Amino acid sequence: MAASFSRTLRSIRADRPTRHVVAIGVAVLLLGGWSAWAAWARIAVFEATPTARLEVEQASHPVQAPVAGRVMSIAMPLGGEVRVGDVLCELEGDAQRLELGQSKARLAALEPEIAAARKELEAHAQASVDDGQGVDATVAEARAKLDEAKVAEKLAGEQLARAERLKKEGLVSDAELERARSEVAQKRAASQAFQMAIGRTGASGRADLSDRRARREGLARDIAVLEGEQLTTKALMERLEHQIALRVVRATVTGKLAEVAAVTVGSVVREGDRLGAIVPDGGLRIIAEFPPPRALGRIRAGQPARMRLDGFPWAQHGTIPAKVSHLASEVREGRVRVELEVLPSDTDVPLQHGLPGTLEVEVERASPLVLILRAAGKMIENAPAPEPKGFAPAPTTGAAL
Protein backbone atom coordinates (compact mmCIF):
# COMPACT_ATOMS: atom_id res chain seq x y z
CA MET A 1 0.00 0.00 0.00
CA ALA A 2 2.77 2.40 0.87
CA ALA A 3 4.52 1.70 -2.37
CA SER A 4 1.36 2.23 -4.45
CA PHE A 5 0.58 5.53 -2.73
CA SER A 6 4.08 6.85 -3.32
CA ARG A 7 3.82 6.01 -7.02
CA THR A 8 0.52 7.92 -7.23
CA LEU A 9 2.08 10.96 -5.62
CA ARG A 10 4.95 10.90 -8.06
CA SER A 11 2.52 10.65 -10.97
CA ILE A 12 0.55 13.65 -9.76
CA ARG A 13 3.70 15.71 -9.37
CA ALA A 14 4.69 14.78 -12.93
CA ASP A 15 1.26 15.87 -14.40
CA ARG A 16 1.07 19.36 -12.70
CA PRO A 17 3.30 21.29 -15.17
CA THR A 18 1.31 19.91 -18.12
CA ARG A 19 -2.05 21.05 -16.70
CA HIS A 20 -0.75 24.56 -16.01
CA VAL A 21 0.49 24.88 -19.56
CA VAL A 22 -2.88 23.76 -20.93
CA ALA A 23 -4.77 26.22 -18.72
CA ILE A 24 -2.52 29.09 -19.73
CA GLY A 25 -2.88 28.15 -23.39
CA VAL A 26 -6.66 28.09 -23.14
CA ALA A 27 -6.68 31.47 -21.41
CA VAL A 28 -4.41 32.94 -24.07
CA LEU A 29 -6.66 31.59 -26.82
CA LEU A 30 -9.78 32.98 -25.14
CA LEU A 31 -8.16 36.36 -24.61
CA GLY A 32 -6.92 36.49 -28.19
CA GLY A 33 -10.30 35.47 -29.56
CA TRP A 34 -12.08 38.06 -27.46
CA SER A 35 -9.55 40.73 -28.50
CA ALA A 36 -10.00 39.84 -32.16
CA TRP A 37 -13.78 39.93 -31.76
CA ALA A 38 -13.62 43.24 -29.91
CA ALA A 39 -11.43 44.77 -32.61
CA TRP A 40 -12.94 43.32 -35.79
CA ALA A 41 -16.56 42.45 -35.06
CA ARG A 42 -19.27 44.93 -36.07
CA ILE A 43 -22.29 45.60 -33.89
CA ALA A 44 -25.30 47.60 -35.05
CA VAL A 45 -25.81 50.83 -33.13
CA PHE A 46 -29.40 52.07 -32.91
CA GLU A 47 -31.00 55.40 -32.02
CA ALA A 48 -34.46 54.84 -30.54
CA THR A 49 -37.44 57.07 -29.84
CA PRO A 50 -40.81 56.19 -28.30
CA THR A 51 -42.58 58.98 -30.23
CA ALA A 52 -43.30 57.22 -33.50
CA ARG A 53 -46.56 56.48 -35.28
CA LEU A 54 -47.92 55.12 -38.53
CA GLU A 55 -49.50 57.69 -40.84
CA VAL A 56 -50.80 57.72 -44.37
CA GLU A 57 -48.46 59.19 -46.94
CA GLN A 58 -50.80 62.13 -47.42
CA ALA A 59 -51.43 64.20 -44.32
CA SER A 60 -54.84 63.90 -42.72
CA HIS A 61 -57.24 66.72 -43.60
CA PRO A 62 -59.09 68.38 -40.73
CA VAL A 63 -62.78 69.16 -41.12
CA GLN A 64 -63.45 72.59 -39.63
CA ALA A 65 -66.40 74.94 -39.47
CA PRO A 66 -65.57 77.80 -41.87
CA VAL A 67 -68.13 80.12 -40.21
CA ALA A 68 -70.14 80.20 -37.03
CA GLY A 69 -73.71 78.95 -37.10
CA ARG A 70 -76.28 76.40 -36.04
CA VAL A 71 -75.98 72.86 -37.39
CA MET A 72 -78.95 71.97 -39.60
CA SER A 73 -77.77 68.53 -40.79
CA ILE A 74 -74.70 66.36 -40.32
CA ALA A 75 -73.57 63.18 -42.09
CA MET A 76 -70.23 62.18 -40.56
CA PRO A 77 -70.22 58.53 -39.41
CA LEU A 78 -67.00 57.61 -37.65
CA GLY A 79 -64.95 55.39 -39.93
CA GLY A 80 -67.20 56.08 -42.91
CA GLU A 81 -65.86 56.44 -46.43
CA VAL A 82 -66.25 59.85 -48.07
CA ARG A 83 -65.42 61.20 -51.50
CA VAL A 84 -64.36 64.65 -52.66
CA GLY A 85 -67.36 67.00 -52.61
CA ASP A 86 -69.57 64.90 -50.31
CA VAL A 87 -71.67 67.06 -47.97
CA LEU A 88 -70.60 66.43 -44.40
CA CYS A 89 -72.42 69.18 -42.51
CA GLU A 90 -74.81 72.04 -43.25
CA LEU A 91 -75.09 75.21 -41.16
CA GLU A 92 -78.05 77.56 -40.93
CA GLY A 93 -78.14 80.10 -43.78
CA ASP A 94 -81.79 81.23 -44.15
CA ALA A 95 -80.96 84.92 -43.75
CA GLN A 96 -78.38 84.78 -46.54
CA ARG A 97 -80.77 82.87 -48.83
CA LEU A 98 -83.54 85.46 -48.29
CA GLU A 99 -81.17 88.32 -49.00
CA LEU A 100 -79.94 86.47 -52.08
CA GLY A 101 -83.55 86.16 -53.33
CA GLN A 102 -84.10 89.90 -52.87
CA SER A 103 -80.90 90.65 -54.77
CA LYS A 104 -81.97 88.40 -57.64
CA ALA A 105 -85.35 90.17 -57.83
CA ARG A 106 -83.68 93.57 -57.85
CA LEU A 107 -81.26 92.44 -60.57
CA ALA A 108 -84.15 91.16 -62.69
CA ALA A 109 -85.90 94.56 -62.36
CA LEU A 110 -82.77 96.50 -63.27
CA GLU A 111 -82.27 94.86 -66.64
CA PRO A 112 -85.51 96.19 -68.30
CA GLU A 113 -84.89 99.64 -66.75
CA ILE A 114 -81.46 99.79 -68.30
CA ALA A 115 -82.78 98.53 -71.64
CA ALA A 116 -85.56 101.16 -71.69
CA ALA A 117 -83.13 103.95 -70.78
CA ARG A 118 -80.78 102.87 -73.57
CA LYS A 119 -83.61 102.88 -76.12
CA GLU A 120 -84.67 106.36 -75.00
CA LEU A 121 -81.06 107.52 -75.28
CA GLU A 122 -80.86 106.15 -78.81
CA ALA A 123 -84.16 107.87 -79.69
CA HIS A 124 -82.91 111.22 -78.40
CA ALA A 125 -79.66 110.79 -80.30
CA GLN A 126 -81.57 110.15 -83.55
CA ALA A 127 -83.92 113.05 -82.82
CA SER A 128 -80.91 115.32 -82.29
CA VAL A 129 -79.58 114.30 -85.69
CA ASP A 130 -82.98 114.91 -87.30
CA ASP A 131 -83.40 118.26 -85.56
CA GLY A 132 -79.96 119.32 -86.63
CA GLN A 133 -80.74 118.46 -90.23
CA GLY A 134 -84.10 120.31 -89.99
CA VAL A 135 -82.45 123.40 -88.58
CA ASP A 136 -79.86 123.37 -91.31
CA ALA A 137 -82.60 123.08 -93.95
CA THR A 138 -84.62 125.91 -92.38
CA VAL A 139 -81.58 128.16 -92.15
CA ALA A 140 -80.67 127.37 -95.75
CA GLU A 141 -84.22 128.23 -96.86
CA ALA A 142 -84.10 131.50 -94.88
CA ARG A 143 -80.73 132.39 -96.42
CA ALA A 144 -82.14 131.78 -99.89
CA LYS A 145 -85.10 134.07 -99.16
CA LEU A 146 -82.68 136.63 -97.72
CA ASP A 147 -80.64 136.54 -100.91
CA GLU A 148 -83.85 136.98 -102.93
CA ALA A 149 -84.91 139.89 -100.73
CA LYS A 150 -81.50 141.54 -101.13
CA VAL A 151 -81.75 141.24 -104.91
CA ALA A 152 -85.21 142.83 -104.79
CA GLU A 153 -83.91 145.53 -102.45
CA LYS A 154 -81.05 146.29 -104.84
CA LEU A 155 -83.46 146.49 -107.78
CA ALA A 156 -85.74 148.82 -105.83
CA GLY A 157 -82.75 151.00 -104.99
CA GLU A 158 -81.79 151.26 -108.63
CA GLN A 159 -85.38 152.21 -109.55
CA LEU A 160 -85.35 154.86 -106.80
CA ALA A 161 -82.11 156.32 -108.14
CA ARG A 162 -83.55 156.45 -111.68
CA ALA A 163 -86.76 158.06 -110.35
CA GLU A 164 -84.73 160.70 -108.51
CA ARG A 165 -82.84 161.56 -111.74
CA LEU A 166 -86.07 161.78 -113.67
CA LYS A 167 -87.57 163.96 -110.93
CA LYS A 168 -84.77 166.43 -111.36
CA GLU A 169 -85.56 166.54 -115.05
CA GLY A 170 -89.25 166.90 -114.26
CA LEU A 171 -90.22 163.70 -115.98
CA VAL A 172 -91.84 161.93 -112.97
CA SER A 173 -94.24 163.11 -110.40
CA ASP A 174 -93.71 163.27 -106.66
CA ALA A 175 -96.09 160.38 -106.16
CA GLU A 176 -94.03 158.08 -108.34
CA LEU A 177 -90.88 159.14 -106.46
CA GLU A 178 -92.49 158.36 -103.09
CA ARG A 179 -93.75 155.05 -104.45
CA ALA A 180 -90.14 154.15 -105.40
CA ARG A 181 -88.87 155.14 -101.98
CA SER A 182 -91.59 153.10 -100.29
CA GLU A 183 -90.67 150.12 -102.44
CA VAL A 184 -87.02 150.41 -101.31
CA ALA A 185 -88.01 150.60 -97.64
CA GLN A 186 -90.31 147.62 -98.05
CA LYS A 187 -87.62 145.51 -99.69
CA ARG A 188 -85.08 146.57 -97.04
CA ALA A 189 -87.51 145.59 -94.24
CA ALA A 190 -88.08 142.23 -95.91
CA SER A 191 -84.32 141.63 -96.04
CA GLN A 192 -83.97 142.53 -92.38
CA ALA A 193 -86.86 140.22 -91.51
CA PHE A 194 -85.25 137.33 -93.32
CA GLN A 195 -81.93 138.13 -91.59
CA MET A 196 -83.62 138.05 -88.20
CA ALA A 197 -85.41 134.82 -89.13
CA ILE A 198 -82.06 133.20 -89.86
CA GLY A 199 -80.75 134.21 -86.42
CA ARG A 200 -83.95 133.19 -84.71
CA THR A 201 -83.99 129.81 -86.45
CA GLY A 202 -80.34 129.14 -85.58
CA ALA A 203 -80.85 130.13 -81.94
CA SER A 204 -83.98 128.01 -81.65
CA GLY A 205 -82.22 125.03 -83.25
CA ARG A 206 -79.24 125.41 -80.96
CA ALA A 207 -81.53 125.59 -77.93
CA ASP A 208 -83.36 122.45 -79.00
CA LEU A 209 -80.08 120.66 -79.60
CA SER A 210 -78.81 121.80 -76.19
CA ASP A 211 -81.99 120.51 -74.54
CA ARG A 212 -81.67 117.16 -76.26
CA ARG A 213 -77.95 116.99 -75.37
CA ALA A 214 -78.78 117.68 -71.73
CA ARG A 215 -81.47 115.02 -71.86
CA ARG A 216 -79.01 112.54 -73.38
CA GLU A 217 -76.45 113.34 -70.71
CA GLY A 218 -79.09 112.85 -68.02
CA LEU A 219 -80.08 109.51 -69.53
CA ALA A 220 -76.41 108.49 -69.72
CA ARG A 221 -76.02 109.34 -66.02
CA ASP A 222 -79.15 107.37 -65.17
CA ILE A 223 -77.86 104.39 -67.16
CA ALA A 224 -74.48 104.63 -65.41
CA VAL A 225 -76.22 104.67 -62.01
CA LEU A 226 -78.38 101.69 -62.98
CA GLU A 227 -75.39 99.77 -64.32
CA GLY A 228 -73.44 100.57 -61.15
CA GLU A 229 -76.34 99.30 -59.08
CA GLN A 230 -76.44 96.22 -61.31
CA LEU A 231 -72.75 95.52 -60.70
CA THR A 232 -73.18 96.13 -56.97
CA THR A 233 -76.12 93.73 -56.87
CA LYS A 234 -74.14 91.08 -58.73
CA ALA A 235 -71.22 91.48 -56.33
CA LEU A 236 -73.62 91.20 -53.40
CA MET A 237 -75.10 88.04 -54.92
CA GLU A 238 -71.63 86.53 -55.32
CA ARG A 239 -70.80 87.36 -51.71
CA LEU A 240 -74.07 85.83 -50.49
CA GLU A 241 -73.55 82.73 -52.64
CA HIS A 242 -70.06 82.41 -51.17
CA GLN A 243 -71.43 82.75 -47.64
CA ILE A 244 -74.08 80.12 -48.38
CA ALA A 245 -71.43 77.82 -49.85
CA LEU A 246 -69.32 78.24 -46.70
CA ARG A 247 -72.25 76.97 -44.67
CA VAL A 248 -72.10 73.66 -46.54
CA VAL A 249 -69.07 71.73 -45.27
CA ARG A 250 -67.81 69.32 -47.94
CA ALA A 251 -65.09 66.67 -48.02
CA THR A 252 -61.90 68.01 -49.58
CA VAL A 253 -60.32 64.58 -50.16
CA THR A 254 -61.37 60.99 -50.64
CA GLY A 255 -60.73 58.87 -47.57
CA LYS A 256 -62.07 57.69 -44.23
CA LEU A 257 -63.45 59.69 -41.33
CA ALA A 258 -60.90 58.90 -38.64
CA GLU A 259 -62.17 61.51 -36.18
CA VAL A 260 -65.65 62.95 -35.55
CA ALA A 261 -66.58 65.62 -33.00
CA ALA A 262 -69.62 65.30 -30.75
CA VAL A 263 -71.80 67.64 -32.82
CA THR A 264 -75.55 67.09 -33.30
CA VAL A 265 -78.32 68.86 -35.19
CA GLY A 266 -79.11 72.12 -33.41
CA SER A 267 -75.64 72.55 -31.96
CA VAL A 268 -73.96 75.91 -32.41
CA VAL A 269 -70.40 75.84 -33.68
CA ARG A 270 -67.90 78.64 -33.83
CA GLU A 271 -65.68 79.56 -36.73
CA GLY A 272 -62.70 77.22 -36.85
CA ASP A 273 -64.21 74.53 -34.60
CA ARG A 274 -62.84 71.10 -35.49
CA LEU A 275 -65.63 68.80 -36.66
CA GLY A 276 -63.47 65.82 -37.57
CA ALA A 277 -60.59 64.59 -39.71
CA ILE A 278 -60.37 62.68 -42.99
CA VAL A 279 -57.53 60.24 -43.55
CA PRO A 280 -56.87 60.02 -47.31
CA ASP A 281 -56.43 56.73 -49.10
CA GLY A 282 -52.84 55.72 -49.77
CA GLY A 283 -49.79 53.92 -48.44
CA LEU A 284 -48.44 54.16 -44.91
CA ARG A 285 -45.30 55.80 -43.60
CA ILE A 286 -43.67 56.18 -40.20
CA ILE A 287 -43.33 59.61 -38.58
CA ALA A 288 -40.93 59.87 -35.65
CA GLU A 289 -39.38 62.65 -33.59
CA PHE A 290 -35.87 62.57 -32.15
CA PRO A 291 -33.90 64.89 -29.87
CA PRO A 292 -31.52 66.96 -32.02
CA PRO A 293 -28.25 65.48 -30.61
CA ARG A 294 -29.42 61.96 -31.48
CA ALA A 295 -30.67 62.79 -34.98
CA LEU A 296 -28.67 65.59 -36.59
CA GLY A 297 -25.48 64.21 -38.12
CA ARG A 298 -26.37 60.61 -37.22
CA ILE A 299 -29.62 59.78 -39.00
CA ARG A 300 -29.50 59.95 -42.80
CA ALA A 301 -31.75 58.93 -45.67
CA GLY A 302 -31.46 55.27 -46.62
CA GLN A 303 -30.62 53.94 -43.14
CA PRO A 304 -32.53 50.78 -42.09
CA ALA A 305 -34.91 50.91 -39.14
CA ARG A 306 -37.51 48.86 -37.34
CA MET A 307 -40.65 49.76 -35.42
CA ARG A 308 -42.12 47.96 -32.43
CA LEU A 309 -45.84 48.64 -32.12
CA ASP A 310 -47.30 49.46 -28.73
CA GLY A 311 -49.92 46.90 -27.76
CA PHE A 312 -48.46 44.20 -30.05
CA PRO A 313 -45.54 42.36 -28.36
CA TRP A 314 -42.71 42.24 -30.85
CA ALA A 315 -41.67 38.76 -29.73
CA GLN A 316 -45.06 37.47 -30.92
CA HIS A 317 -45.94 39.78 -33.80
CA GLY A 318 -42.49 40.86 -34.92
CA THR A 319 -41.38 44.32 -35.94
CA ILE A 320 -42.11 46.53 -38.95
CA PRO A 321 -39.05 47.04 -41.19
CA ALA A 322 -38.55 50.54 -42.53
CA LYS A 323 -36.05 52.80 -44.23
CA VAL A 324 -35.32 56.48 -43.56
CA SER A 325 -36.64 58.60 -46.44
CA HIS A 326 -36.54 62.21 -45.18
CA LEU A 327 -34.98 64.08 -42.29
CA ALA A 328 -35.86 67.60 -41.24
CA SER A 329 -32.99 70.05 -41.10
CA GLU A 330 -34.72 72.43 -38.68
CA VAL A 331 -35.53 71.82 -35.03
CA ARG A 332 -39.17 72.39 -34.12
CA GLU A 333 -40.30 72.47 -30.49
CA GLY A 334 -37.05 70.80 -29.46
CA ARG A 335 -37.52 67.79 -31.75
CA VAL A 336 -36.37 66.73 -35.22
CA ARG A 337 -38.94 65.13 -37.55
CA VAL A 338 -37.93 61.94 -39.37
CA GLU A 339 -40.02 60.25 -42.08
CA LEU A 340 -39.53 56.58 -42.96
CA GLU A 341 -40.76 54.31 -45.72
CA VAL A 342 -42.52 51.14 -44.57
CA LEU A 343 -40.99 48.03 -46.16
CA PRO A 344 -42.87 44.78 -46.89
CA SER A 345 -43.04 42.38 -43.95
CA ASP A 346 -44.81 39.20 -42.83
CA THR A 347 -46.28 40.69 -39.67
CA ASP A 348 -49.83 39.66 -38.82
CA VAL A 349 -50.69 43.08 -37.34
CA PRO A 350 -53.34 44.97 -39.38
CA LEU A 351 -51.43 48.15 -40.12
CA GLN A 352 -53.49 51.32 -40.08
CA HIS A 353 -53.17 55.04 -39.61
CA GLY A 354 -52.40 56.20 -36.08
CA LEU A 355 -50.72 53.09 -34.59
CA PRO A 356 -48.02 54.27 -32.12
CA GLY A 357 -44.79 52.51 -31.30
CA THR A 358 -41.06 52.72 -30.68
CA LEU A 359 -38.71 53.30 -33.60
CA GLU A 360 -35.09 52.13 -33.76
CA VAL A 361 -32.85 53.46 -36.53
CA GLU A 362 -29.54 51.78 -37.28
CA VAL A 363 -27.15 54.71 -37.44
CA GLU A 364 -23.86 52.82 -37.73
CA ARG A 365 -21.94 49.58 -37.18
CA ALA A 366 -19.00 49.78 -34.78
CA SER A 367 -16.64 47.35 -33.11
CA PRO A 368 -17.14 46.40 -29.44
CA LEU A 369 -13.80 47.97 -28.60
CA VAL A 370 -14.94 51.33 -29.99
CA LEU A 371 -18.17 51.08 -28.04
CA ILE A 372 -16.26 50.29 -24.84
CA LEU A 373 -13.96 53.25 -25.38
CA ARG A 374 -16.97 55.48 -26.01
CA ALA A 375 -18.64 54.30 -22.84
CA ALA A 376 -15.45 54.90 -20.86
CA GLY A 377 -15.11 58.37 -22.35
CA LYS A 378 -18.70 59.25 -21.39
CA MET A 379 -18.11 57.98 -17.84
CA ILE A 380 -15.01 60.13 -17.53
CA GLU A 381 -16.81 63.12 -19.04
CA ASN A 382 -19.79 62.77 -16.70
CA ALA A 383 -17.68 62.11 -13.58
CA PRO A 384 -17.76 65.02 -11.08
CA ALA A 385 -14.54 67.04 -10.92
CA PRO A 386 -12.66 66.71 -7.59
CA GLU A 387 -12.54 69.80 -5.44
CA PRO A 388 -9.05 71.28 -4.85
CA LYS A 389 -7.55 70.75 -1.42
CA GLY A 390 -7.91 73.61 1.01
CA PHE A 391 -10.83 75.05 -0.93
CA ALA A 392 -13.74 76.13 1.23
CA PRO A 393 -16.97 76.69 -0.67
CA ALA A 394 -18.60 80.06 -0.12
CA PRO A 395 -21.70 79.98 2.08
CA THR A 396 -24.93 80.08 0.12
CA THR A 397 -27.05 81.50 2.93
CA GLY A 398 -26.51 83.88 5.80
CA ALA A 399 -24.85 87.24 5.99
CA ALA A 400 -21.08 87.68 5.76
CA LEU A 401 -19.36 88.52 8.98
KELO-918529 format. One line per 8 residues: number of its first residue (from 1); for each residue x, z, y of C-alpha. Coordinates in steps of 0.1 Angstrom, whole numbers, always signed. Layout:
BEGIN
NUM) X:Z:Y; ...;
This chain:
BEGIN
1) +0:+0:+0; +28:+9:+24; +45:-24:+17; +14:-44:+22; +6:-27:+55; +41:-33:+68; +38:-70:+60; +5:-72:+79;
9) +21:-56:+110; +49:-81:+109; +25:-110:+107; +5:-98:+137; +37:-94:+157; +47:-129:+148; +13:-144:+159; +11:-127:+194;
17) +33:-152:+213; +13:-181:+199; -21:-167:+210; -7:-160:+246; +5:-196:+249; -29:-209:+238; -48:-187:+262; -25:-197:+291;
25) -29:-234:+281; -67:-231:+281; -67:-214:+315; -44:-241:+329; -67:-268:+316; -98:-251:+330; -82:-246:+364; -69:-282:+365;
33) -103:-296:+355; -121:-275:+381; -96:-285:+407; -100:-322:+398; -138:-318:+399; -136:-299:+432; -114:-326:+448; -129:-358:+433;
41) -166:-351:+425; -193:-361:+449; -223:-339:+456; -253:-351:+476; -258:-331:+508; -294:-329:+521; -310:-320:+554; -345:-305:+548;
49) -374:-298:+571; -408:-283:+562; -426:-302:+590; -433:-335:+572; -466:-353:+565; -479:-385:+551; -495:-408:+577; -508:-444:+577;
57) -485:-469:+592; -508:-474:+621; -514:-443:+642; -548:-427:+639; -572:-436:+667; -591:-407:+684; -628:-411:+692; -635:-396:+726;
65) -664:-395:+749; -656:-419:+778; -681:-402:+801; -701:-370:+802; -737:-371:+789; -763:-360:+764; -760:-374:+729; -790:-396:+720;
73) -778:-408:+685; -747:-403:+664; -736:-421:+632; -702:-406:+622; -702:-394:+585; -670:-376:+576; -649:-399:+554; -672:-429:+561;
81) -659:-464:+564; -662:-481:+598; -654:-515:+612; -644:-527:+646; -674:-526:+670; -696:-503:+649; -717:-480:+671; -706:-444:+664;
89) -724:-425:+692; -748:-433:+720; -751:-412:+752; -781:-409:+776; -781:-438:+801; -818:-441:+812; -810:-437:+849; -784:-465:+848;
97) -808:-488:+829; -835:-483:+855; -812:-490:+883; -799:-521:+865; -835:-533:+862; -841:-529:+899; -809:-548:+907; -820:-576:+884;
105) -854:-578:+902; -837:-579:+936; -813:-606:+924; -842:-627:+912; -859:-624:+946; -828:-633:+965; -823:-666:+949; -855:-683:+962;
113) -849:-668:+996; -815:-683:+998; -828:-716:+985; -856:-717:+1012; -831:-708:+1040; -808:-736:+1029; -836:-761:+1029; -847:-750:+1064;
121) -811:-753:+1075; -809:-788:+1062; -842:-797:+1079; -829:-784:+1112; -797:-803:+1108; -816:-835:+1102; -839:-828:+1131; -809:-823:+1153;
129) -796:-857:+1143; -830:-873:+1149; -834:-856:+1183; -800:-866:+1193; -807:-902:+1185; -841:-900:+1203; -824:-886:+1234; -799:-913:+1234;
137) -826:-939:+1231; -846:-924:+1259; -816:-921:+1282; -807:-957:+1274; -842:-969:+1282; -841:-949:+1315; -807:-964:+1324; -821:-999:+1318;
145) -851:-992:+1341; -827:-977:+1366; -806:-1009:+1365; -839:-1029:+1370; -849:-1007:+1399; -815:-1011:+1415; -818:-1049:+1412; -852:-1048:+1428;
153) -839:-1024:+1455; -811:-1048:+1463; -835:-1078:+1465; -857:-1058:+1488; -828:-1050:+1510; -818:-1086:+1513; -854:-1096:+1522; -853:-1068:+1549;
161) -821:-1081:+1563; -836:-1117:+1564; -868:-1104:+1581; -847:-1085:+1607; -828:-1117:+1616; -861:-1137:+1618; -876:-1109:+1640; -848:-1114:+1664;
169) -856:-1150:+1665; -893:-1143:+1669; -902:-1160:+1637; -918:-1130:+1619; -942:-1104:+1631; -937:-1067:+1633; -961:-1062:+1604; -940:-1083:+1581;
177) -909:-1065:+1591; -925:-1031:+1584; -937:-1045:+1551; -901:-1054:+1542; -889:-1020:+1551; -916:-1003:+1531; -907:-1024:+1501; -870:-1013:+1504;
185) -880:-976:+1506; -903:-980:+1476; -876:-997:+1455; -851:-970:+1466; -875:-942:+1456; -881:-959:+1422; -843:-960:+1416; -840:-924:+1425;
193) -869:-915:+1402; -853:-933:+1373; -819:-916:+1381; -836:-882:+1380; -854:-891:+1348; -821:-899:+1332; -807:-864:+1342; -839:-847:+1332;
201) -840:-865:+1298; -803:-856:+1291; -808:-819:+1301; -840:-816:+1280; -822:-833:+1250; -792:-810:+1254; -815:-779:+1256; -834:-790:+1225;
209) -801:-796:+1207; -788:-762:+1218; -820:-745:+1205; -817:-763:+1172; -779:-754:+1170; -788:-717:+1177; -815:-719:+1150; -790:-734:+1125;
217) -765:-707:+1133; -791:-680:+1128; -801:-695:+1095; -764:-697:+1085; -760:-660:+1093; -791:-652:+1074; -779:-672:+1044; -745:-654:+1046;
225) -762:-620:+1047; -784:-630:+1017; -754:-643:+998; -734:-611:+1006; -763:-591:+993; -764:-613:+962; -727:-607:+955; -732:-570:+961;
233) -761:-569:+937; -741:-587:+911; -712:-563:+915; -736:-534:+912; -751:-549:+880; -716:-553:+865; -708:-517:+874; -741:-505:+858;
241) -735:-526:+827; -701:-512:+824; -714:-476:+827; -741:-484:+801; -714:-499:+778; -693:-467:+782; -723:-447:+770; -721:-465:+737;
249) -691:-453:+717; -678:-479:+693; -651:-480:+667; -619:-496:+680; -603:-502:+646; -614:-506:+610; -607:-476:+589; -621:-442:+577;
257) -635:-413:+597; -609:-386:+589; -622:-362:+615; -656:-355:+629; -666:-330:+656; -696:-308:+653; -718:-328:+676; -755:-333:+671;
265) -783:-352:+689; -791:-334:+721; -756:-320:+725; -740:-324:+759; -704:-337:+758; -679:-338:+786; -657:-367:+796; -627:-369:+772;
273) -642:-346:+745; -628:-355:+711; -656:-367:+688; -635:-376:+658; -606:-397:+646; -604:-430:+627; -575:-436:+602; -569:-473:+600;
281) -564:-491:+567; -528:-498:+557; -498:-484:+539; -484:-449:+542; -453:-436:+558; -437:-402:+562; -433:-386:+596; -409:-356:+599;
289) -394:-336:+626; -359:-322:+626; -339:-299:+649; -315:-320:+670; -283:-306:+655; -294:-315:+620; -307:-350:+628; -287:-366:+656;
297) -255:-381:+642; -264:-372:+606; -296:-390:+598; -295:-428:+599; -317:-457:+589; -315:-466:+553; -306:-431:+539; -325:-421:+508;
305) -349:-391:+509; -375:-373:+489; -407:-354:+498; -421:-324:+480; -458:-321:+486; -473:-287:+495; -499:-278:+469; -485:-300:+442;
313) -455:-284:+424; -427:-308:+422; -417:-297:+388; -451:-309:+375; -459:-338:+398; -425:-349:+409; -414:-359:+443; -421:-390:+465;
321) -391:-412:+470; -385:-425:+505; -360:-442:+528; -353:-436:+565; -366:-464:+586; -365:-452:+622; -350:-423:+641; -359:-412:+676;
329) -330:-411:+701; -347:-387:+724; -355:-350:+718; -392:-341:+724; -403:-305:+725; -370:-295:+708; -375:-318:+678; -364:-352:+667;
337) -389:-376:+651; -379:-394:+619; -400:-421:+602; -395:-430:+566; -408:-457:+543; -425:-446:+511; -410:-462:+480; -429:-469:+448;
345) -430:-440:+424; -448:-428:+392; -463:-397:+407; -498:-388:+397; -507:-373:+431; -533:-394:+450; -514:-401:+481; -535:-401:+513;
353) -532:-396:+550; -524:-361:+562; -507:-346:+531; -480:-321:+543; -448:-313:+525; -411:-307:+527; -387:-336:+533; -351:-338:+521;
361) -328:-365:+535; -295:-373:+518; -272:-374:+547; -239:-377:+528; -219:-372:+496; -190:-348:+498; -166:-331:+474; -171:-294:+464;
369) -138:-286:+480; -149:-300:+513; -182:-280:+511; -163:-248:+503; -140:-254:+533; -170:-260:+555; -186:-228:+543; -154:-209:+549;
377) -151:-223:+584; -187:-214:+592; -181:-178:+580; -150:-175:+601; -168:-190:+631; -198:-167:+628; -177:-136:+621; -178:-111:+650;
385) -145:-109:+670; -127:-76:+667; -125:-54:+698; -90:-49:+713; -75:-14:+708; -79:+10:+736; -108:-9:+750; -137:+12:+761;
393) -170:-7:+767; -186:-1:+801; -217:+21:+800; -249:+1:+801; -271:+29:+815; -265:+58:+839; -249:+60:+872; -211:+58:+877;
401) -194:+90:+885;
